[in-house]
């Protein structure tokens, strides 16, 4: 008997099985309900506004905005990689329906989706999310008259920063990028081969044999001297490469830009390392990541996690549960004492008038903030007082604002769960961390909008 190949059928079919299945999509599927309840014209207009603002000119083929905005929304509703998003849109019928591609065979590839996400950026996705919140307000699912706010930290996907780890990472990154440039930096690699070898030995000595604080400090000082020499040689080599730009091609251009950024970052980091070795104190504005130097440490005071490494965000919650997010441009922009008032100003810029009731935790309380909020037009100022200071509101109003204030923590915890991926996104820049953060908030809001609309119509959501 002739052996049957694994996976084959012993009884061959007379006609080949069709690879074009025809099955209906459930009308109560989550993505179908999302597609049918979303104002796609408004979303496309908002995306086009951001695109026009950022592009240098209108040359090239017009983009498939409907499909690309749908891809961003798909990635927002559930954490997906760009390749997974392409696969879902290509083969999953509800995802194709969401992107408006049920009448065509075309599918955006993962690079197109990524390029569009980068083009939108944090501000573009924030604008799309604002459209979802405004739709919820129009449908009476959110009430902008009662608002609470808080700050939180978006952790970055970086290793725990320490001086030796940062210097060792500099070594490996420079070596990897230098190989991609080719002959342009061949002289640099030949000249510094002995220094690379010595630096690797210091890393090994630090990790295996330096057991005391004095020994660790001695090895780090020696390592810092080696890294400083390497950094100077790298700067000289990059200047020589810049004088011959025609020799760089394709990946070499990217690697050269990467090396320039590493060299600049290490130039700033070395004095900070020496300051710590000399005084035992962390320098102000300490760099914690070679590849995303915009990151900073955020002291949270939590049990088991006193410090988080990433970016600060301000979260505003409307009554009904919908969220608005603002990313800080630096570590001091969104401190609690500042954001307690800024959240109301941002709310007024969006909705045209201040909320009637507003709550914030005790970190934002001060007599100055209470006075300023009342000047802005907030009737019930529910800043939790510090110490024995009396509340600005009393009775049922205070109890209601305390309950609303507690609910913002639930919203922040939800966007940080694995489904939305607010924390530790797969981003290699602060700009993309901002885009991923806004995308997580967009996913939270748009899923909530679908659930609330379905509950109003007494529809059971599937999928």
Secondary structure in CASP SS format (residue, H / E / C, confidence):
PFRMAT SS
TARGET T0000
AUTHOR 0000-0000-0000
METHOD secondary structure of the structure
MODEL  1
X C 1.00
X C 1.00
X C 1.00
X C 1.00
X C 1.00
X C 1.00
X C 1.00
X C 1.00
X C 1.00
X C 1.00
X C 1.00
X C 1.00
X C 1.00
X C 1.00
X C 1.00
X C 1.00
X C 1.00
X C 1.00
X C 1.00
X C 1.00
X C 1.00
X C 1.00
X C 1.00
X C 1.00
X C 1.00
X C 1.00
X C 1.00
X C 1.00
X E 1.00
X H 1.00
X H 1.00
X H 1.00
X H 1.00
X H 1.00
X H 1.00
X H 1.00
X H 1.00
X C 1.00
X C 1.00
X H 1.00
X H 1.00
X H 1.00
X H 1.00
X H 1.00
X H 1.00
X H 1.00
X H 1.00
X H 1.00
X H 1.00
X H 1.00
X H 1.00
X H 1.00
X H 1.00
X H 1.00
X C 1.00
X C 1.00
X C 1.00
X C 1.00
X C 1.00
X C 1.00
X C 1.00
X C 1.00
X C 1.00
X C 1.00
X H 1.00
X H 1.00
X H 1.00
X H 1.00
X H 1.00
X H 1.00
X H 1.00
X H 1.00
X H 1.00
X H 1.00
X H 1.00
X H 1.00
X H 1.00
X C 1.00
X C 1.00
X C 1.00
X C 1.00
X H 1.00
X H 1.00
X H 1.00
X H 1.00
X H 1.00
X H 1.00
X H 1.00
X H 1.00
X H 1.00
X H 1.00
X C 1.00
X H 1.00
X H 1.00
X H 1.00
X H 1.00
X H 1.00
X H 1.00
X C 1.00
X C 1.00
X C 1.00
X C 1.00
X C 1.00
X C 1.00
X C 1.00
X C 1.00
X C 1.00
X C 1.00
X C 1.00
X H 1.00
X H 1.00
X H 1.00
X H 1.00
X H 1.00
X H 1.00
X H 1.00
X H 1.00
X H 1.00
X H 1.00
X H 1.00
X H 1.00
X H 1.00
X H 1.00
X H 1.00
X H 1.00
X H 1.00
X H 1.00
X H 1.00
X H 1.00
X H 1.00
X H 1.00
X H 1.00
X H 1.00
X H 1.00
X H 1.00
X H 1.00
X H 1.00
X H 1.00
X C 1.00
X C 1.00
X C 1.00
X C 1.00
X E 1.00
X E 1.00
X E 1.00
X E 1.00
X E 1.00
X E 1.00
X E 1.00
X E 1.00
X E 1.00
X E 1.00
X E 1.00
X E 1.00
X E 1.00
X C 1.00
X C 1.00
X C 1.00
X C 1.00
X C 1.00
X C 1.00
X C 1.00
X H 1.00
X H 1.00
X H 1.00
X H 1.00
X H 1.00
X H 1.00
X H 1.00
X H 1.00
X H 1.00
X H 1.00
X H 1.00
X H 1.00
X H 1.00
X H 1.00
X H 1.00
X H 1.00
X H 1.00
X H 1.00
X H 1.00
X H 1.00
X H 1.00
X H 1.00
X H 1.00
X H 1.00
X H 1.00
X H 1.00
X H 1.00
X H 1.00
X H 1.00
X C 1.00
X H 1.00
X H 1.00
X H 1.00
X H 1.00
X H 1.00
X H 1.00
X H 1.00
X H 1.00
X H 1.00
X H 1.00
X H 1.00
X H 1.00
X H 1.00
X H 1.00
X H 1.00
X H 1.00
X C 1.00
X C 1.00
X C 1.00
X C 1.00
X H 1.00
X H 1.00
X H 1.00
X H 1.00
X H 1.00
X H 1.00
X H 1.00
X H 1.00
X H 1.00
X H 1.00
X H 1.00
X H 1.00
X H 1.00
X H 1.00
X H 1.00
X H 1.00
X H 1.00
X H 1.00
X H 1.00
X H 1.00
X H 1.00
X H 1.00
X H 1.00
X H 1.00
X H 1.00
X H 1.00
X H 1.00
X H 1.00
X H 1.00
X H 1.00
X C 1.00
X C 1.00
X H 1.00
X H 1.00
X H 1.00
X C 1.00
X C 1.00
X C 1.00
X H 1.00
X H 1.00
X H 1.00
X H 1.00
X H 1.00
X H 1.00
X H 1.00
X H 1.00
X H 1.00
X H 1.00
X H 1.00
X H 1.00
X H 1.00
X H 1.00
X H 1.00
X H 1.00
X H 1.00
X H 1.00
X H 1.00
X H 1.00
X H 1.00
X H 1.00
X H 1.00
X H 1.00
X H 1.00
X H 1.00
X H 1.00
X H 1.00
X H 1.00
X C 1.00
X C 1.00
X C 1.00
X C 1.00
X C 1.00
X C 1.00
X C 1.00
X C 1.00
X C 1.00
X C 1.00
X C 1.00
X C 1.00
X C 1.00
X C 1.00
X C 1.00
X C 1.00
X E 1.00
X E 1.00
X E 1.00
X E 1.00
X E 1.00
X E 1.00
X E 1.00
X C 1.00
X C 1.00
X E 1.00
X E 1.00
X E 1.00
X E 1.00
X E 1.00
X E 1.00
X E 1.00
X E 1.00
X E 1.00
X E 1.00
X E 1.00
X E 1.00
X E 1.00
X E 1.00
X E 1.00
X C 1.00
X C 1.00
X C 1.00
X E 1.00
X E 1.00
X E 1.00
X E 1.00
X E 1.00
X C 1.00
X C 1.00
X C 1.00
X C 1.00
X C 1.00
X C 1.00
X C 1.00
X C 1.00
X H 1.00
X H 1.00
X H 1.00
X H 1.00
X H 1.00
X H 1.00
X H 1.00
X H 1.00
X H 1.00
X H 1.00
X H 1.00
X H 1.00
X H 1.00
X H 1.00
X H 1.00
X H 1.00
X C 1.00
X C 1.00
X C 1.00
X C 1.00
X C 1.00
X E 1.00
X E 1.00
X E 1.00
X E 1.00
X C 1.00
X H 1.00
X H 1.00
X H 1.00
X C 1.00
X C 1.00
X H 1.00
X H 1.00
X H 1.00
X H 1.00
X H 1.00
X H 1.00
X H 1.00
X H 1.00
X H 1.00
X H 1.00
X C 1.00
X C 1.00
X C 1.00
X E 1.00
X E 1.00
X E 1.00
X E 1.00
X C 1.00
X C 1.00
X C 1.00
X C 1.00
X C 1.00
X C 1.00
X C 1.00
X C 1.00
X C 1.00
X C 1.00
X C 1.00
X H 1.00
X H 1.00
X H 1.00
X H 1.00
X H 1.00
X H 1.00
X H 1.00
X H 1.00
X H 1.00
X H 1.00
X H 1.00
X H 1.00
X H 1.00
X H 1.00
X H 1.00
X H 1.00
X H 1.00
X H 1.00
X H 1.00
X H 1.00
X H 1.00
X C 1.00
X C 1.00
X C 1.00
X C 1.00
X C 1.00
X C 1.00
X C 1.00
X C 1.00
X C 1.00
X C 1.00
X C 1.00
X C 1.00
X C 1.00
X C 1.00
X H 1.00
X H 1.00
X H 1.00
X H 1.00
X H 1.00
X H 1.00
X H 1.00
X H 1.00
X H 1.00
X H 1.00
X H 1.00
X H 1.00
X H 1.00
X H 1.00
X H 1.00
X H 1.00
X H 1.00
X H 1.00
X H 1.00
X H 1.00
X H 1.00
X H 1.00
X H 1.00
X H 1.00
X H 1.00
X H 1.00
X H 1.00
X C 1.00
X C 1.00
X C 1.00
X C 1.00
X C 1.00
X E 1.00
X C 1.00
END
